[in-house]
Amino acid sequence: MELFRIGRTIPFMRHALILNIISFLTFVAAVFFIVTRGFHLSIEFTGGTVMEVNYSQTAPLEQVRSVVSGLGYKDFQVQNFGTSRDVMIRLPLAEGQSSAKQSDTVMSALKAADATVELRRVEFVGPQVGKELVENGLLALLFVVIGIVVYLAIRFEWKFAVAGVLANLHDVVIILGFFAFFGWEFSLSVLAGVLAVLGYSVNESVVIMDRIRENFRKERDVSVQEVINGAITQTISRTIITHGSTQMMVMAMLIFGGPTLHYFALALTIGIWFGIYSSVFVAAAIAMWLGVKREDLIKPIKKPEELEEVYEE
């Protein structure tokens, strides 16, 4: 399906060097902020108190957030779970306060605002659990990267596999760099968004690689750069439809999803736009510089003489 068709080939690779230098500098800046500033980890990683409360009617989430914020808490989470009447409240560790004392203070404030609220459960989540979540998250990221390398190497060729992985890591590191630079809260939902971006970005790279391979079959007397330019130009309409539709959904989550989905949607938004950029200018350019050629993607047709030799053997 195409919204429009571009009559002439756009020379994307003409400016590939300049754009990749900018990408490299952005990548280095992201790594710098990650190392120097670190992440503003959520309660899920650092530990804290988890409370489950129940209301007789639909829970007033904004009122609950206002009450908890009024007690001096900054890094807390309030969200529905199970039903619209059940609320989960995550509180950060507080010096000199036990989980029981934290929950008593919060419940007193909540009952002052709405006497129908009931406490269902209080649980302390220790930092050790958060450490395990970090380790498991990093392992998940590693396995995804390995899976992408194997998939691209089998489906295409190692040069495209390397180019695709570098482009995907480029997207992930820049997303993490944004979170480190602005001090946005990094939670499990954000980690899920980062993993989603990995799969989403590689899909765009695969589409372009497929078209490059197809163009190598059709166009025998053109340069590699022209083949890549043609492949990217021919997939622009598909890119606009796919990413535009996805971005509309993500924008809905970003605007109407509330605090629970805000940073998840933000990570996806950054990943979508940088995923387009990296698939076009990073992955394709790296594959070109690695020397990808027609013979890498298309098996040569055996000549009659070679076939006779095979039969004789």
N, C-alpha and C positions, 0 to 999 in steps of 0.2 A: 504494500500500500504506500502511495506517495501523495503528499499534499501538493508538491510541486516538483518540477524537474529542472535542474540547472543545465543550461545548454553548453557551457564551456567549463573545462576543468580548472579548478582553483588551485594555484601552486602553493599548497600548504607547506611543503618541505623546503620552500625557498627560504623561509625564516625559521627553520627548525633549530639551527644552532643558537640564534639569539634567544629564542623562547626556552630552549633547554638550559641555557646559562641562567636565565631568570628562575627557572624551576629549581636548578641546583642551589642557587642562593636562597630561595624560599625554603627548600628542604633543610639547608644548613641552619637557617634562622630558627626553624621549627625544632630541630634537634637541640639547639642552644637553649631555647626556652624550656624544653622538656627537662634538660639536665639541670639548669640553674634554678628554675622556678618550681619544677615538679607539678604534681596534680593536686587539685582540691578534691580529695577522695570523699565519697559519700559515706554515710553511716554503715552501709553494707560492707565496706572495706575496713573502716576504722573501728567498728564496734559501737555499741550504744544500747539504749533501751527500746524495746518494741512493745507497744501497747495496742490492744484490740478493744475497741469500744463499740457499743451498739445503741442506736437511736430507735425510738418508737415509730418514727416516720423517716422519710428520705433525709439522710445526714447532710447538715449544712456545712460543706467542706470549707467554704471561705470563712465562716464564723469560727470553725475549729482552728484554722490557720491563724486567724487574727488573735485568738485566745492564747495559742502556744507562742506566737511571736511576742505578745504582750508580757510573757513571763521571762523574756530576755533571750530566748533561743533564736539562733540564726540559721544554723545548718540542720534543719529538720525536714521531715517528709510527712505529708498527710495525703492519704489516698483511699479510695474505696477498695474493698476486696469482698468477693463472694456476692453480696447484695448491695443495693444502694443505701441500706441502713447501717451497714457495717463499715467501720473506718479503722485503718491501720495508721498508727502514729509512730514514727521513728525519731528518737531523740538522741543527740550526740552525748558522749561521755561528759559528765560534769564533775569538776573537782569537789571532793568532799561530800558528794551526794550518791547514795545508793540507788538502785533501780526502784526499790520500793518507795523511797522518799520522792524521787522524780515523778513516779506515777501518781502518788498521793497529791502532790502539788498540782499536777496537770488536771487530775480528776476534779479537784475542788474548784478549779477555775472553770472547767467545762460545765459542772453542775450549776455553778452560779449563772451561767448563760442559758442552760437548758437542763432542767431537773430530770428529764426523762432519760438522760444518757446513763448507760451502764457499762462498767468495766468487765470485759470478758477474759482477758489474759494479759499478763505482763511477763516479758522474757528479756533476759540480758544476753546480748550478743557480744562475745569477747573479741579482742583484736586478733586472736589466733584464727578465728573463723574468717575474718577479713583477709588475713594473709593467705589462707587456702584459696579464697576466691580469686585473689590476684594471680596466684600461681596457676590455677586452673584456667583463668582467662588468657594468660600468656601462652599456655599450652594449646588452648583452642586456636589462638591466632597462628601459632607455629604450624599446627596440623592443617589449617586452611591454606596457608602459603605452600606447604609441601604438596597438598592435593592439587592446587592450581598448577604448580610446576609440572607434576606428573601428567595431568590432563592435557596441558598445552603441548608438552613434549610428544605425547602419543598422537594427538590430533594433528599437530602441525610439524614443528621442527624445533630443535633446541634453541635456535636464535630467537624465535618468536616466544618460546617459553621464558627465556631470560628477560626479553623486552617486556613481556606481560607482567612478570613478577615485579620487576623494578618499577613499572608504572603503578602497580597496585600498592606497593610499599610507599611510593611517593604520596599517594592519596591518604593512606593511613597515617603516616607521620605528620602530614600537614594538618589533618583533623586533630590529632593529638597536640600539635603545636598551638592551634587555636585555643584549645581548652587550657593548655598550660599558660599561654600569654594572658588571656582574659580572666583566668582564675575561675572558669565555669566549673560547676560540680560534675565530677566524673563518677558515674554510678554504673550499676550492672546494665541498665537500659542503654546507656551510652556505649558500653562495650558491645552490646548486641547490635547497636547501630553501626559500629565500626566493622564488625564481622559481616553485616549485611552489605556494607559498601564494598568490601572485598569481592564478594560474589557478583554484585551489581556492576562494578567497574570492569571486571574481567569479561562479563557478557558483552559489553560494548567493544572491547578489544577483539574478542572472538569474531564478532560480526565484521569488523574491518579486515581482520586477517582472512576470513573466508572470502571476502570480496577481492582481496589482493590475489589470493590463489586462483580465483575464477578469472581475474583479468590476465594473469600470467598465461592461462590456457588460451585466451582469446587474442591477446596482443603479443605477438612474438618479436616484433621489431621496434619496441619502445624501451626506454631506459627504466630501471627500477624505480627511480624517483617519479617518473610520469605514471607508472602503474600504481604506486602508492597514492599519488595525488588524485588519480581517477577513482580509486576505491573509496577514498574518504569523501570525495564530492558526491559520488553515487549513493552514499549512505546517509547524507545530511538530512534528507526528508524523514527517513526512519528514525534518526537520532532525535529530531525535533518532536516527533509524535511520541516516542517512548519516554524520553526524559521530561517532556512537557507534561504528559499525563501523570507521571510519577511525582513530579514536583508539585502539581496541584493537590494531590493527596497529602503529601508531606506538609505543604503550607497550611492545609486544613488542620492537621495535627498541631502544627506550630502555633497557630492563632487560637484554635478552639480547644486544644487538648489539655490546657491547664499546666500547672507546674510539673505534673507527673510525666507528661510526654514532651515537655518543652525542649530539654537538652537532647533527648533522643531524636526529635525532629530536626534540631539544629545540626547534629552530627550528620544526619542523612542529607540535609540541604548542602552542607559543605562538600560531602562526599559525592553527591550527584554532579555538581558543577566542576569540581576538580577531576572527577571520573571522566567526564566528556573531554576535558582538556588533556588529561594524561593519555587517554586512548588515542587521540588524534596526533598530538605533538610529541609525547614522550615515548609511548610504546612503538608507534610506527617509525619514529626517527631512530630509536635505538636499534630496531630490527634492520633498518637501512644501513646504519653505520657498522653493524656487525657483519654486513655483507650478504644479506639474504638475496637469493636469486631464484630464477625460474626452476633450476634443477633441484633446489632444496625442497620445493613444494610439489613438484610434478615428477612422477617416475618416468624416465625416458622410455620411449617405445623401442622395443628390440627390433633390430634389423633382421631381414630374412636370413642372412648368413648366420647371425647369432642363434636364431631359432633352430636352424639346421644342426648347429653344433650341439645344442641341448638335446635334440632328438637322437643324434648319433650316440651321445653319452648314455 
